[in-house]
């Protein structure tokens, strides 16, 4: 292996990840869907291997590792925007990039001497990548996003309906969904319509309370800006405002973040980040439905079902 080929491999990998990150920034639907990120990564790293594979005769996996090394840091940074809880999704990209880079190298190396074998390898790689994207990624994303817990909700306060303030004691006796977001957060913007559909499922059930919590934890947010944002996007979610205290108390480390609190005041589920592939609407609705079964439907429950705040 020459020094020039070593740097050529590294540069090819860097070029591939720059293209992935650039596409995610330029086209938000790609950045919001891990399936699209995986697909684009597989294509570009296969092409990086193909571009550097002519005349290759050294260690295949060492070359594939070099090709992948240039891009792994960028991939990790891109996906870790959703918080450390997405680490399994990041780790899943490592074997994929190495495998498709190696396949690209072999495809180019054998193209002249054995074109049939090269085409078969390219086709096999395509099928392999498709199976990973369609079957593995959604499950990996869902399992890394949802955290099942059972801990008492800490003391926090949220502003609703102007001066009204609510805390954990006001939410006891029903299932509560607290979805933290901010108008500058692109994944939050993609998530809000799904949250609205989830809210619509339960808006007439007095055993369920839902708040889209505009938080100032990581940015300059005001209640007026939050309400205006929801209005111009034609969203009708009940809104609460957090100065940052509630986010810190609950341990929000990245946005968006969603907490499901049971009728006993215990946090039962936490959802981190957002990804289109995981079908968050159904997953959250299933968990809320299970918890709602533990809340008896009674006249007392109906009267105390909602804390002070905007009407459903």
Residue pairs with C-beta under 8 A, 6 or more apart in sequence:
1 58
1 62
5 52
6 66
8 52
9 52
9 63
9 66
9 67
9 70
10 66
10 67
10 69
10 70
11 70
12 48
12 49
12 51
12 52
12 67
12 70
13 45
13 48
13 66
13 67
13 68
13 69
13 70
13 71
13 101
14 70
14 71
14 74
15 48
15 70
16 41
16 44
16 45
16 47
16 48
16 67
16 70
16 71
17 41
17 44
17 70
17 71
17 72
17 73
17 74
17 75
18 74
19 40
19 44
20 37
20 40
20 41
20 44
20 71
20 74
20 75
20 78
21 74
21 78
23 30
23 40
24 30
24 31
24 37
24 78
25 31
28 186
28 190
29 36
29 276
30 36
30 37
30 40
31 37
31 78
31 186
32 186
32 187
32 190
32 274
32 275
32 276
33 275
33 276
33 277
34 79
34 89
34 137
34 140
34 141
34 275
34 276
34 277
35 133
35 134
35 137
35 138
35 276
35 277
37 75
37 78
37 79
38 92
38 93
38 96
38 129
38 132
38 133
38 137
39 129
39 133
41 71
41 75
41 93
41 96
41 97
42 96
42 97
42 100
42 129
42 132
42 133
45 67
45 68
45 71
45 96
45 97
45 100
45 101
45 104
46 100
46 101
46 103
46 104
46 107
46 122
46 125
47 104
48 67
48 101
48 104
49 63
49 64
49 67
49 100
49 101
49 102
49 103
49 104
49 105
49 106
49 107
49 108
50 104
50 105
50 107
50 108
51 104
51 108
52 63
52 67
52 105
52 108
53 104
53 105
53 106
53 107
53 108
53 109
54 108
54 109
55 109
56 63
56 105
56 108
56 109
60 102
60 105
60 106
61 98
61 102
63 101
63 102
63 105
64 98
64 99
64 101
64 102
64 105
65 98
67 97
67 101
67 105
68 94
68 97
68 98
68 101
71 97
72 93
72 94
72 97
75 90
75 93
75 97
76 90
79 86
79 89
79 90
79 93
80 86
80 87
80 90
81 187
81 254
81 273
82 145
82 187
82 254
82 272
82 273
82 274
82 275
83 253
83 254
83 257
83 272
83 273
84 253
85 144
85 145
85 147
85 272
85 273
86 141
86 144
86 145
86 272
86 273
87 144
88 140
88 143
88 144
89 137
89 140
89 141
89 144
89 275
92 132
92 136
92 137
92 140
96 129
96 132
99 125
99 128
100 125
100 129
103 121
103 122
103 124
103 125
104 125
106 118
106 121
107 118
107 121
107 122
107 125
108 118
110 117
110 118
110 121
111 118
137 277
138 277
138 278
138 279
141 275
141 277
141 278
142 278
142 279
142 283
144 272
145 271
145 272
145 273
145 275
145 278
145 280
146 269
146 270
146 271
146 283
146 287
147 269
147 270
147 271
147 272
148 268
148 269
149 267
149 268
149 269
149 270
150 266
150 267
150 268
151 266
151 267
152 265
152 266
152 267
153 168
153 171
153 250
153 261
153 265
153 266
153 267
154 168
154 249
154 250
155 167
155 168
155 249
156 167
156 168
156 242
156 245
156 246
156 249
156 250
157 165
157 166
157 167
157 245
157 246
158 165
158 166
158 167
158 178
158 211
158 213
158 240
158 241
158 242
158 246
159 165
159 223
159 240
159 241
159 242
159 243
160 166
160 211
160 238
160 239
160 240
160 241
160 307
160 308
160 309
160 310
161 308
161 309
161 310
164 308
164 309
166 240
166 307
166 308
166 309
168 261
168 265
169 265
170 307
170 308
171 209
171 261
171 265
171 307
172 263
172 264
172 265
173 263
173 295
173 301
173 304
173 305
174 206
174 207
174 208
174 209
174 263
174 295
174 301
174 304
174 305
174 306
175 207
175 208
175 209
175 260
175 261
175 262
175 263
175 288
175 291
175 292
175 295
176 208
176 209
176 210
176 211
176 260
176 261
177 198
177 199
177 208
177 209
177 210
177 211
177 258
177 259
177 260
177 261
177 284
177 288
178 211
178 213
178 240
178 246
178 250
178 258
178 259
178 261
179 191
179 195
179 210
179 211
179 212
179 213
179 237
179 256
179 257
179 258
180 213
180 215
180 217
180 242
180 247
180 250
180 252
180 255
180 256
180 257
180 258
180 259
181 188
181 191
181 192
181 212
181 213
181 214
181 215
181 255
181 256
182 188
182 214
182 215
182 216
182 217
182 218
182 219
182 221
182 255
183 189
183 214
183 221
183 225
183 226
183 229
184 219
185 255
185 256
187 255
187 256
187 273
187 274
188 255
188 256
188 274
189 233
190 274
190 276
191 256
191 274
191 280
192 212
192 230
192 233
192 235
192 237
193 235
194 280
194 281
195 212
195 237
195 258
196 235
196 236
196 237
197 281
198 210
198 280
198 281
198 284
198 285
198 288
199 210
199 236
199 237
199 238
201 285
202 208
202 210
202 285
202 288
202 292
203 210
203 312
204 312
205 292
206 297
206 301
206 302
206 305
206 306
207 263
207 292
207 295
207 297
207 301
207 305
208 288
208 292
209 305
209 306
209 307
210 237
210 238
211 237
211 238
211 239
211 240
211 309
212 230
212 235
212 237
212 238
212 239
212 240
213 239
213 240
213 241
213 242
213 246
214 221
214 223
214 225
214 226
214 229
214 239
214 240
214 241
214 242
215 221
215 241
215 242
215 244
215 246
215 247
215 252
215 255
216 222
216 241
216 242
216 243
216 244
217 242
217 244
217 247
217 248
217 252
217 255
218 255
221 241
222 241
223 239
223 241
226 239
226 241
227 239
230 236
230 237
230 239
238 309
238 310
238 312
239 310
240 309
247 257
250 257
250 259
250 267
254 272
254 273
256 273
256 274
257 270
257 271
257 272
257 273
258 270
258 271
258 284
259 267
259 269
259 270
259 271
260 267
260 268
260 269
260 270
260 271
260 284
260 287
260 288
260 291
261 267
261 268
262 268
262 291
262 294
263 291
263 294
263 295
268 287
268 291
269 287
271 280
271 283
271 284
274 280
295 301
306 312
